[in-house]
Amino acid sequence: MAYELYYWPGIQGRGEFVRLALEDAGADYVDVARRPAKSGGGVRALMAMLDSKSSAQIPFAPPFLKDGDVVISHVANILLYLGSRLGLAPEDEAMRHFAHGLQLTITDFVAETHDTHHPISTELYYEDQKEAAKANAAAFIEERIPKFMGYFERVLKQNPAGDAHPVGASHSYVDLSLFQMIEGLHYAFPRGMAGFAKTHPRLERMRERVRRRPNIAAYLKSDRRTPFNESGIFRCYPELDRGA
């Protein structure tokens, strides 16, 4: 049976981290909310899962993955589940936990990235919190991007198996998630990320290796890859970028 991915249509969002793993592995999956309603898809199908009055496995919010009778929520948890099944996680137990820890750190960073444009409340429009967003984004660019990206650069540098991958000697879902994180930051903060390749050369080389992977290269050129836009996590508001 195909994996069923449930996430909002029209944005990459958090669902994209899962999509990249499925696409890279060539897995058979259905992006449920992007399917026509007449085929059992659409937002209505997603909401039916969230609003179920009978299911014992109720997700709080997308993304979540359905594999037969199993329902898994939260990006890091989904990737932990998929990693060994798709050949995107180490066989060694200790290294699997290390990979999961890295993914949880990416989860923290994604949340901080989202808060650059919604620092007060997700219930308010960006325009209602623009001044607070400017202050938050400035601190994010100056302090948080270097802190997180510096950490991941150090993870690559100190990997005993070499600096090609963050976990062991093989490609994993962490490579893919870091790729997505870096791509999103370049979209949202092009001036703030201008010197990234020079200051984080290992991450930049890893990013390019991921981009060249055959399935990823094909996916990035396809209409399955929704472009970044100002409804997702990574939003390009020039006034929030460095030097605005």
N, C-alpha and C positions, 0 to 999 in steps of 0.2 A: 504493500500500500504506500501511496505517496505521503510524504510529510505534509501537514497542513499548517501553514504559517498565517497567523492572524495579526494584522497590523493595519493602521489607517492608510487608505489610499491617498495618493497625491503628494506624499512626502517620503523622504528617506527615513528620517527619524531614527529611533532606536532599532527599528526592525531591520535596518540596512546591515547592521552588524551580523545578524543571523542570516540574512540573504546572501551576504558575501561568502559565508561558510558553505551554504547549500550550493551556490553557483560554482565555487572553486572546486568542490568535490564532485560536481556533475550529478548531484542528488536529484531524485524525482520528488518534486514538491509542488504544492498549489498555494499561490498567494491569494487566499480566500477572498479578502475584501476587494481585490482588484478584478475578480471574476464578475461577470454579469449576474444580476439578481436572478434572472430566469434560469441560470445554471447553478443556483444554490449559493451564489456568492454575494458580494456587496457588503456594505456596512451593516445591513440588517442581520446577516449571518454572524458577523462579529459580535454585535450587541446581543444576539440570542445566547451566545456563550457566556457573556458577562452577566446577563440578567437572568440566567437559569434559576428556576425555583426548585430544581430537583437534583442537579449535579452535585456530587460530593467534591469535585475538583473545580472550584470556581476561581478563575484568575481575577486579580484586582484590576489590572489594566493591560493593554497590549504593550509589547508583543508577547504572544504566547504561542506555543507549538503543540500541535496534536499529533500524536503518533499512535494510531489505533485507539486504544482506550486510555492512553497516558496523555495527560495534559501538563506541560511544563511552562512556567512563567518566569519572567525576568531574563534579560539578555545573558548575563554570566551563567545563570543556571541552565539555560537552554544550550549554550555552547559547551558547558561541562557535559551535558547529556549527549550532544551530537559529536563531540570531539573524537571519542574512541570509535564511534560508529562510522564516522566519515574519514577516518585516518588523519585527523587534524589535531591529535593530542598525543603526548608521549605515552609509551607503554608503562614506564616506571611510575609507581604511585606517588612518590614524593614529587616528581617533576609535574605530574598532573595537578597536584595541589598548588605547586608554584605557578603553573599556568593559570589556574583559577584565581589565584591571588592577584596576578597581573591584570586579569580581566576585571576583577572587582575594582582595582585601582583605576582602570579606564572608565568604569561605570561612575566612579566619583568625579572624574574629570569631565565626563559628559554632562553631569548634573551642573557642575560649575560653569561650563560653557553655556548651557541653556540659561543660566541665571544672569549672564551678562546682559541679555536683552529683557529679562523678566525678573529683576532683582527683588521686587516687592511682592508680587502675587501673579500667579498664572491666570487668575480670573480677571486681571486688568489688561487692557490693550497696551501694547508697547508705548504708544503715544502718551498714555497716562502715567508712565514712569520713566520717561526719556532721560530726565536729568539724573535720576538715581542710576539709570543704566550707563550713562556716560562715566560716572565715577567708578562704577563696578567694573566696566570694561577696561578702563585705564589701568586699574590695579591688576586685573586679570592678565593683561598683556605684559605688564612690567614684572609681575611677581609669579603668577600661577603658571603661565605657559612655560617659563624657564624652569620652574621647580619640577613640574611633571615631566616635561620633555627631557630635562637634564637627568632625571631619574631613569627614564627608559633608555636614554643614550648610555648611561652607566651600566644598565643591565646587559646591553649588547656588548659593551667593552669588556665586562668582567665574566662573560660566559666562557667557561673552560673549553667548550666545544667550538669556540670561534665566534666572531661578531656578526655572522650572517643572520642569525635568528635569536630572538629573545629567550627561547626555551630549547635547550639542547642543540642538536645538530640538524634538526629537521624543521621544515615549514609547519606552522600550526595555526589554529584560529586566532592566536594572539597577534601574529604577523598581520593577518587580515584586519583585525580590529584597530591596530595601530595605523595601518594604511588609511582606514576610513577616518580615524581621528585627525590625522595629519592633513588629509584632503579637505576635510571640513574646516579646519583652522585656516588653511590657505584661502578658502572661499570667503570665510567670515572676516578675516583680518589680513588682507593681502599686504598692507604696509607693515603691520606688526610681525608678519612672518617672513619679511623680505630677506632676512639674513639666515634663515633656517638651515639651508644646505651647508653653509659654512660652519655654523656653530654646532650642528648635529649631523655630522657626515655619515655616521653609521645608520641612523634612522632614515636619512635621505636615500642611502643605497638600498636599504630594506624596502622602502616605499617603491622604488623603481623596480626592484625584483618582483614585488607583488603585482605591480601594474603589467609586467610582461608575462605573467603566468597565462597560459593559453586560455583557460576558461574565464579568468578575470578580464583579460583583454577583450575577449568576445562579449562578455557581459557589459563592460563599460561602453562599448559601441552600440549596444542594443537598446531598444525602447523599454526594456525591463528595468534599466537603470534610470530612475526618476532623477531629473536634475536637482541640484541644490536649489532651494527657494526660501522665501521669507515667511514660510509657515512651519518650518522644521526647527531642528535644534541649532543648526549652523545658519545664521542669517547675516547677510551682508548689508549692514547699515553703516554707510561711510562715516557718519558722525561718531560711531563707536570705535573706529579704527585709530591706530596711533597716528598722531599728527593732524587729526581732524580739528 
